[in-house]
Amino acid sequence: MNSPIQGWGREKILQAMQEGELKLEGQFVIGSNYTLLAKLHFRSQDFKVVYKPEGGERPLWDFSFGSLEKREVAAFLVSEMLGWELVPPTVYRQDGPLGPGSVQLFIDHDPNYFYFNFSDQDVQQLRPVVVFDILINNADRKGGHILKDPLGHLWLIDHGVCFHETDKLRTIIWDFAGEKIPDNLLQEVSDFRNKLEEDGEIEQRLSEWLSKYEIKAISSRASRLFKQRVFPYPDERVRSYPWPPV
């Protein structure tokens, strides 16, 4: 991971994010909810994180108030359970400067390089992203939510409106519609579904952040993906693209 804490290991990074001292440095002005840049100090080390306080949410009719930051954590957990390392390390802090909220490792990136000007090589790396968004039922995959770090790794951010039990997939990535999903991705989806259904500890971890109906819906979407085995087309009966697209 390209950051000042590269080489720490995932568990130590998560410990630092959970226990380190947070100091607010600024606010990202684009977006509906409060999204703040903070400096985190842990054991003589400083690094940047993104803090989203629960109190800064804008109420939504279809997602319960105070749940968006918890969904950010759930997206990280699902990414880790799949073994895909798509979502930066994310934790939930009760003691944030502005109250409870999610804290996510800030990814160094060029803000002027995003999906709509990706090279073809980078676009071809997005198949796992599409599968991931289907599994978590991402209702808002914008072009600016995919970041490329200086080492070339692609990261996904902004997962507050995911995991609804009703299908709400809205994404700008329809490049692979109708194409067969690679066998290795399907196998990993199947393994994940089996673990989710058979391992009570995994379900318990997710239940800290999601309802039992939302967790059941993840398993159902995994089963449907494995059965269909192709990337879907946009559903013309509903809004399948986010707005704004970036």
Contacts in CASP RR format, 6 or more apart in sequence:
PFRMAT RR
TARGET T0000
AUTHOR 0000-0000-0000
METHOD contacts of the structure
MODEL  1
MNSPIQGWGREKILQAMQEGELKLEGQFVIGSNYTLLAKLHFRSQDFKVV
YKPEGGERPLWDFSFGSLEKREVAAFLVSEMLGWELVPPTVYRQDGPLGP
GSVQLFIDHDPNYFYFNFSDQDVQQLRPVVVFDILINNADRKGGHILKDP
LGHLWLIDHGVCFHETDKLRTIIWDFAGEKIPDNLLQEVSDFRNKLEEDG
EIEQRLSEWLSKYEIKAISSRASRLFKQRVFPYPDERVRSYPWPPV
1 7 0 8 1.000
1 13 0 8 1.000
1 105 0 8 1.000
1 149 0 8 1.000
1 153 0 8 1.000
2 107 0 8 1.000
2 108 0 8 1.000
2 149 0 8 1.000
2 150 0 8 1.000
2 151 0 8 1.000
2 153 0 8 1.000
3 47 0 8 1.000
3 105 0 8 1.000
3 106 0 8 1.000
3 107 0 8 1.000
3 108 0 8 1.000
4 45 0 8 1.000
4 46 0 8 1.000
4 47 0 8 1.000
5 12 0 8 1.000
5 13 0 8 1.000
5 16 0 8 1.000
5 45 0 8 1.000
5 47 0 8 1.000
8 16 0 8 1.000
10 80 0 8 1.000
10 89 0 8 1.000
13 89 0 8 1.000
13 105 0 8 1.000
14 89 0 8 1.000
14 91 0 8 1.000
15 42 0 8 1.000
16 40 0 8 1.000
16 42 0 8 1.000
16 43 0 8 1.000
16 45 0 8 1.000
16 47 0 8 1.000
17 40 0 8 1.000
17 49 0 8 1.000
17 89 0 8 1.000
17 90 0 8 1.000
17 91 0 8 1.000
17 93 0 8 1.000
17 103 0 8 1.000
17 105 0 8 1.000
18 91 0 8 1.000
18 93 0 8 1.000
18 103 0 8 1.000
19 42 0 8 1.000
20 40 0 8 1.000
20 41 0 8 1.000
20 42 0 8 1.000
21 40 0 8 1.000
21 41 0 8 1.000
21 42 0 8 1.000
22 38 0 8 1.000
22 39 0 8 1.000
22 40 0 8 1.000
22 49 0 8 1.000
22 51 0 8 1.000
22 93 0 8 1.000
22 96 0 8 1.000
22 97 0 8 1.000
22 103 0 8 1.000
23 38 0 8 1.000
23 39 0 8 1.000
23 40 0 8 1.000
23 41 0 8 1.000
23 97 0 8 1.000
24 36 0 8 1.000
24 37 0 8 1.000
24 38 0 8 1.000
24 51 0 8 1.000
24 97 0 8 1.000
24 98 0 8 1.000
25 36 0 8 1.000
25 37 0 8 1.000
25 38 0 8 1.000
25 39 0 8 1.000
25 48 0 8 1.000
26 36 0 8 1.000
26 37 0 8 1.000
26 38 0 8 1.000
27 34 0 8 1.000
27 35 0 8 1.000
27 36 0 8 1.000
27 37 0 8 1.000
28 35 0 8 1.000
28 36 0 8 1.000
28 37 0 8 1.000
28 50 0 8 1.000
32 58 0 8 1.000
33 52 0 8 1.000
33 56 0 8 1.000
33 57 0 8 1.000
33 58 0 8 1.000
33 68 0 8 1.000
34 52 0 8 1.000
34 53 0 8 1.000
34 55 0 8 1.000
34 56 0 8 1.000
34 57 0 8 1.000
34 98 0 8 1.000
35 50 0 8 1.000
35 51 0 8 1.000
35 52 0 8 1.000
36 50 0 8 1.000
36 51 0 8 1.000
36 52 0 8 1.000
36 53 0 8 1.000
36 98 0 8 1.000
37 48 0 8 1.000
37 49 0 8 1.000
37 50 0 8 1.000
37 51 0 8 1.000
37 106 0 8 1.000
38 48 0 8 1.000
38 49 0 8 1.000
38 50 0 8 1.000
38 51 0 8 1.000
38 97 0 8 1.000
38 103 0 8 1.000
39 46 0 8 1.000
39 47 0 8 1.000
39 48 0 8 1.000
39 49 0 8 1.000
40 46 0 8 1.000
40 47 0 8 1.000
40 48 0 8 1.000
40 49 0 8 1.000
40 103 0 8 1.000
47 105 0 8 1.000
47 106 0 8 1.000
48 105 0 8 1.000
48 106 0 8 1.000
49 103 0 8 1.000
49 104 0 8 1.000
49 105 0 8 1.000
49 106 0 8 1.000
50 103 0 8 1.000
50 104 0 8 1.000
50 105 0 8 1.000
50 106 0 8 1.000
50 157 0 8 1.000
51 93 0 8 1.000
51 96 0 8 1.000
51 97 0 8 1.000
51 98 0 8 1.000
51 101 0 8 1.000
51 102 0 8 1.000
51 103 0 8 1.000
52 68 0 8 1.000
52 69 0 8 1.000
52 72 0 8 1.000
52 101 0 8 1.000
52 102 0 8 1.000
52 104 0 8 1.000
53 69 0 8 1.000
53 96 0 8 1.000
53 97 0 8 1.000
53 98 0 8 1.000
53 99 0 8 1.000
53 100 0 8 1.000
53 101 0 8 1.000
54 66 0 8 1.000
54 68 0 8 1.000
54 69 0 8 1.000
54 99 0 8 1.000
54 100 0 8 1.000
54 101 0 8 1.000
55 66 0 8 1.000
55 98 0 8 1.000
55 99 0 8 1.000
56 98 0 8 1.000
57 65 0 8 1.000
57 66 0 8 1.000
57 68 0 8 1.000
57 69 0 8 1.000
59 65 0 8 1.000
60 68 0 8 1.000
60 161 0 8 1.000
62 164 0 8 1.000
62 166 0 8 1.000
62 168 0 8 1.000
63 71 0 8 1.000
63 160 0 8 1.000
63 161 0 8 1.000
63 164 0 8 1.000
68 160 0 8 1.000
68 161 0 8 1.000
69 92 0 8 1.000
69 100 0 8 1.000
69 101 0 8 1.000
69 102 0 8 1.000
69 160 0 8 1.000
70 92 0 8 1.000
70 102 0 8 1.000
70 208 0 8 1.000
70 209 0 8 1.000
70 210 0 8 1.000
71 159 0 8 1.000
71 160 0 8 1.000
71 161 0 8 1.000
71 162 0 8 1.000
71 163 0 8 1.000
71 209 0 8 1.000
71 210 0 8 1.000
72 90 0 8 1.000
72 102 0 8 1.000
72 104 0 8 1.000
72 159 0 8 1.000
72 160 0 8 1.000
73 90 0 8 1.000
73 91 0 8 1.000
73 92 0 8 1.000
73 102 0 8 1.000
73 208 0 8 1.000
73 209 0 8 1.000
74 136 0 8 1.000
74 159 0 8 1.000
74 162 0 8 1.000
74 163 0 8 1.000
74 206 0 8 1.000
74 209 0 8 1.000
74 210 0 8 1.000
75 87 0 8 1.000
75 90 0 8 1.000
75 136 0 8 1.000
75 156 0 8 1.000
75 159 0 8 1.000
75 160 0 8 1.000
75 162 0 8 1.000
75 163 0 8 1.000
76 87 0 8 1.000
76 88 0 8 1.000
76 89 0 8 1.000
76 90 0 8 1.000
76 104 0 8 1.000
77 205 0 8 1.000
77 206 0 8 1.000
77 209 0 8 1.000
78 132 0 8 1.000
78 135 0 8 1.000
78 136 0 8 1.000
78 192 0 8 1.000
78 206 0 8 1.000
78 218 0 8 1.000
79 85 0 8 1.000
79 86 0 8 1.000
79 87 0 8 1.000
79 132 0 8 1.000
79 156 0 8 1.000
80 87 0 8 1.000
81 192 0 8 1.000
81 195 0 8 1.000
81 196 0 8 1.000
81 202 0 8 1.000
82 132 0 8 1.000
82 135 0 8 1.000
82 188 0 8 1.000
82 189 0 8 1.000
82 192 0 8 1.000
83 188 0 8 1.000
84 128 0 8 1.000
84 132 0 8 1.000
84 188 0 8 1.000
85 153 0 8 1.000
86 128 0 8 1.000
86 129 0 8 1.000
86 132 0 8 1.000
86 154 0 8 1.000
86 155 0 8 1.000
86 156 0 8 1.000
87 104 0 8 1.000
87 155 0 8 1.000
87 156 0 8 1.000
87 157 0 8 1.000
87 159 0 8 1.000
88 104 0 8 1.000
88 105 0 8 1.000
88 106 0 8 1.000
88 107 0 8 1.000
88 155 0 8 1.000
88 157 0 8 1.000
89 104 0 8 1.000
89 105 0 8 1.000
90 102 0 8 1.000
90 103 0 8 1.000
90 104 0 8 1.000
90 105 0 8 1.000
91 102 0 8 1.000
91 103 0 8 1.000
92 100 0 8 1.000
92 101 0 8 1.000
92 102 0 8 1.000
92 103 0 8 1.000
92 209 0 8 1.000
93 100 0 8 1.000
93 101 0 8 1.000
93 102 0 8 1.000
93 103 0 8 1.000
94 100 0 8 1.000
94 101 0 8 1.000
96 103 0 8 1.000
104 157 0 8 1.000
107 147 0 8 1.000
107 149 0 8 1.000
107 155 0 8 1.000
107 157 0 8 1.000
108 149 0 8 1.000
108 150 0 8 1.000
109 147 0 8 1.000
109 148 0 8 1.000
109 149 0 8 1.000
109 150 0 8 1.000
109 155 0 8 1.000
110 148 0 8 1.000
113 148 0 8 1.000
114 143 0 8 1.000
114 144 0 8 1.000
114 146 0 8 1.000
114 147 0 8 1.000
114 246 0 8 1.000
115 123 0 8 1.000
115 143 0 8 1.000
115 144 0 8 1.000
115 146 0 8 1.000
115 172 0 8 1.000
115 173 0 8 1.000
116 143 0 8 1.000
116 172 0 8 1.000
116 245 0 8 1.000
116 246 0 8 1.000
118 146 0 8 1.000
122 148 0 8 1.000
122 154 0 8 1.000
123 175 0 8 1.000
125 154 0 8 1.000
126 146 0 8 1.000
126 154 0 8 1.000
126 173 0 8 1.000
126 175 0 8 1.000
126 176 0 8 1.000
127 176 0 8 1.000
127 181 0 8 1.000
127 182 0 8 1.000
127 185 0 8 1.000
127 231 0 8 1.000
128 185 0 8 1.000
129 141 0 8 1.000
129 146 0 8 1.000
129 154 0 8 1.000
129 156 0 8 1.000
129 173 0 8 1.000
130 171 0 8 1.000
130 173 0 8 1.000
130 175 0 8 1.000
130 176 0 8 1.000
130 231 0 8 1.000
131 181 0 8 1.000
131 185 0 8 1.000
131 189 0 8 1.000
131 225 0 8 1.000
132 138 0 8 1.000
132 156 0 8 1.000
133 141 0 8 1.000
133 169 0 8 1.000
133 171 0 8 1.000
133 173 0 8 1.000
134 169 0 8 1.000
134 221 0 8 1.000
134 225 0 8 1.000
134 232 0 8 1.000
135 189 0 8 1.000
135 192 0 8 1.000
135 218 0 8 1.000
135 221 0 8 1.000
135 222 0 8 1.000
135 225 0 8 1.000
136 159 0 8 1.000
136 162 0 8 1.000
136 163 0 8 1.000
136 218 0 8 1.000
137 162 0 8 1.000
137 163 0 8 1.000
137 164 0 8 1.000
137 167 0 8 1.000
137 168 0 8 1.000
137 169 0 8 1.000
137 217 0 8 1.000
137 218 0 8 1.000
137 221 0 8 1.000
138 159 0 8 1.000
138 161 0 8 1.000
138 162 0 8 1.000
138 169 0 8 1.000
138 170 0 8 1.000
138 171 0 8 1.000
139 161 0 8 1.000
139 162 0 8 1.000
139 164 0 8 1.000
139 168 0 8 1.000
139 169 0 8 1.000
139 170 0 8 1.000
139 242 0 8 1.000
140 158 0 8 1.000
140 160 0 8 1.000
140 161 0 8 1.000
140 162 0 8 1.000
140 170 0 8 1.000
140 242 0 8 1.000
141 170 0 8 1.000
141 171 0 8 1.000
141 172 0 8 1.000
141 173 0 8 1.000
141 242 0 8 1.000
142 158 0 8 1.000
142 172 0 8 1.000
142 242 0 8 1.000
142 244 0 8 1.000
142 245 0 8 1.000
142 246 0 8 1.000
143 172 0 8 1.000
143 245 0 8 1.000
143 246 0 8 1.000
144 246 0 8 1.000
145 156 0 8 1.000
145 157 0 8 1.000
145 158 0 8 1.000
146 154 0 8 1.000
146 155 0 8 1.000
146 156 0 8 1.000
147 154 0 8 1.000
147 155 0 8 1.000
147 156 0 8 1.000
147 157 0 8 1.000
148 154 0 8 1.000
148 155 0 8 1.000
149 155 0 8 1.000
161 168 0 8 1.000
163 210 0 8 1.000
163 214 0 8 1.000
163 217 0 8 1.000
163 218 0 8 1.000
164 214 0 8 1.000
164 217 0 8 1.000
165 211 0 8 1.000
165 213 0 8 1.000
165 214 0 8 1.000
165 216 0 8 1.000
165 217 0 8 1.000
167 238 0 8 1.000
169 235 0 8 1.000
169 240 0 8 1.000
170 239 0 8 1.000
170 240 0 8 1.000
170 241 0 8 1.000
170 242 0 8 1.000
171 240 0 8 1.000
171 241 0 8 1.000
171 242 0 8 1.000
172 241 0 8 1.000
172 242 0 8 1.000
172 245 0 8 1.000
174 233 0 8 1.000
174 234 0 8 1.000
174 240 0 8 1.000
176 231 0 8 1.000
177 231 0 8 1.000
177 232 0 8 1.000
177 233 0 8 1.000
177 234 0 8 1.000
178 230 0 8 1.000
178 231 0 8 1.000
178 232 0 8 1.000
178 233 0 8 1.000
179 230 0 8 1.000
179 231 0 8 1.000
180 229 0 8 1.000
180 230 0 8 1.000
180 231 0 8 1.000
181 225 0 8 1.000
181 229 0 8 1.000
181 230 0 8 1.000
181 231 0 8 1.000
186 225 0 8 1.000
186 226 0 8 1.000
186 229 0 8 1.000
189 222 0 8 1.000
189 225 0 8 1.000
189 226 0 8 1.000
190 222 0 8 1.000
190 226 0 8 1.000
192 222 0 8 1.000
193 219 0 8 1.000
193 222 0 8 1.000
193 223 0 8 1.000
193 226 0 8 1.000
195 202 0 8 1.000
196 202 0 8 1.000
196 203 0 8 1.000
196 206 0 8 1.000
196 215 0 8 1.000
196 218 0 8 1.000
196 219 0 8 1.000
196 222 0 8 1.000
197 219 0 8 1.000
203 215 0 8 1.000
206 215 0 8 1.000
206 218 0 8 1.000
207 215 0 8 1.000
234 240 0 8 1.000
234 241 0 8 1.000
END
